[in-house]
Amino acid sequence: MQFTRKTSTGGIFALGKFIIKLIFIVIILFVGVVLVSKIDFPAPNKTIEKIIPNENFKTIK
């Protein structure tokens, strides 16, 4: 009795599975982007101002 090895990967069915997985990943990414865009992040309202003393500046001739 000899064992035969199937070397084909399924042809059109393997391509269909790949396309379904790709569409599923794209849908998940799209839903993630939409959900993140709906989050209302608070904008900073405090202005940041740092005073630099003049002694740190050097004049270049």
N, C-alpha and C positions, 0 to 999 in steps of 0.2 A: 504494500500500500504506500503510495507516494503522496506527500503533502504538496499542495500547490500554494504558491504565495501570490496574493493579490497585490499588484503593484500600482494600480490606478487609485487615485485619491477621491474619485467620485464624480469627476467631470463637472457638469453643470450644477450639481448639488453643492459641491464645495464652494463654487463661486457664489451661489445664492446665500449660503451661510455667511460668507465674508461680507457680502453687501448688507445683509440684515444686521450684522454686528456693527458695521460702519455707520449705518443709519441710526442705530440705537445710541452709539457714542456721540454722534452729532446732535441728536435730540437732547441727550443729557447735558451736553455743553451749552446748548442754546437755552435750556431751562435754567441752568445755573447762572448764566449771564443775565437773564431777565430777572431772576430773583435778587441778584446782587444789585442790579440797577434800581430796584424798587426800595432798597434800604435807604433811609434818609439819614445820612451822616451829618452831624452838626459841624458847621463851619466855624473855624476859630475866629473869635471876635476881639482878641487881645493883640495889639500891635507889638511886635518885638523890636526894640531899639536898644542898641548897645553903643555906648559912648566910648570912643577910642581916644586915649590921651595923645597929645601931639608929640610927646617924647619918643614914641615908638616909630615915628616917621623919620626917615633920613633923606636928605637932599642929595640927589645924584648930579654931579657936574659933568 
